[in-house]
Amino acid sequence: MKYLKRIPRVLLSGTAAAVALAACSDVGGTPNPATTTTALGVPSSTPTGGDALDISKYFDVPCDVLKADQVSALGKFRELETGTSASGPSCTYEGSDVLKDSTYEIIFVNDGSTYEEIVDNSKSDPTFSQSDVSGVPIMSSDAIDGLRSCTTAIRTSGKDAIMIQISTAGQDDPNYGKACEATERMAGTVIANLKG
């Protein structure tokens, strides 16, 4: 998908060590969660785990992760396009009108890269935040300001993840200037669907 920012640097380091996501307190060295903020500016504890979510059933049908009414609520799209990125199976939701309709892509990361590696490779981005949705860790980042494009990663297990990317259309009033909020909302929907 040519419209979306790819993050190959996130997934190339297959040998990178998992990131320690907890900070130690001053009393007795007991680990306490580090505090970060979401794209909405709300403080939250940095999640370090969460229950595994099975994404394998979507590898052959990645577009099935969203229901038809959920896709309609996102906007107007051309025919959904399944594909395979360097990181794994993907579904592209290309906006019908390039001026009014934003484009999304969901990637099922099953190439051996982990959520922790994605976090480690993204935390130096100018836009970076971590939080959780229903106990599932998510991370959002963008190489610029997170206003027109953003990537949100979902920790689905210790060995795979989901990435959601958006390229906002200039006249998409609900999402323009709020790209990370849009990908985080979609992440919430995806997580709810995976949890059933």
Salt bridges, closest charged atoms under 4 A:
GLU94 OE2 - ARG78 NH1 3.27
GLU105 OE1 - ARG6 NH1 2.90
GLU116 OE2 - ARG155 NE 2.79
ASP120 OD1 - LYS123 NZ 3.54
ASP125 OD1 - ARG9 NH2 3.14
ASP142 OD1 - LYS5 NZ 3.94
ASP160 OD2 - LYS159 NZ 3.63
